[in-house]
Amino acid sequence: MQVTGLLTAGLGLYFIGGNIGSNGLSSIPLGAFLLTLLGAAFWGISNIIVRYASKQSASRGKKLDMLSLVVWSSLVPPLPLLAFAMMLDTPKTLFNAVSNLNALSVFTVLYLAFCATLFGFYTWSVLLAKYPAGKVAPLSLLVPITGLITAQIVLGEQLSKMQWLGGMVILLGLVISNFFGSLIQRIFKTKGA
């Protein structure tokens, strides 16, 4: 059921992504596409690390403090990101960007730091520690749906019928992946009893 749900959700992603620009998916630059794939790969690696660390703590009779894990791991990315920024722009450009922050930029930084990073990653890590990864990981497929709905509400973007269909197909895939397997088992147990 998990594979069927994943394939169904993948079809939904195709419906959403296949409607970008006049050329569909071919309008996405190769570099952006590869960076997106790398982001997904590193997201998967981080999930494995969180599960492993949680299991190691549990084997020692301790509970891993997920908030501390998120806070301490957040200290790593700024240095390589600063190095990349220095490779792409001059120090003067970076200084001007930081010194000319407006209220929206400050709000964005605070939102990303507290809501997305601390709350979001903390909650995700708690779920990964408590439930099997196969049950938690498919929930990340809700990201494009919430992104589209937020873009419509906040930015006033108009979603196409294919994007709405894609979102519904993703939700169907999640239902298949997370609920149909246990539902079928219950049905067969009831008939066998």
Secondary structure, DSSP 4 states (H G I P E B T S, - for coil): -HHHHHHHHHHHHHHHHTTSSTTGGGGS-HHHHHHHHHHHHHHHHHHHHHHHHHHHHHHTT----HHHHHHHHTTSTHHHHHHHHHHHS-HHHHHHHHHT--HHHHHHHHIIIIIIIIIIIHHHHHHHHHS-HHHHGGGGGHHHHHHHHHHHHHH-PPPPHHHHHHHHHHHHHHHIIIIIHHHHHHHHHHHH-
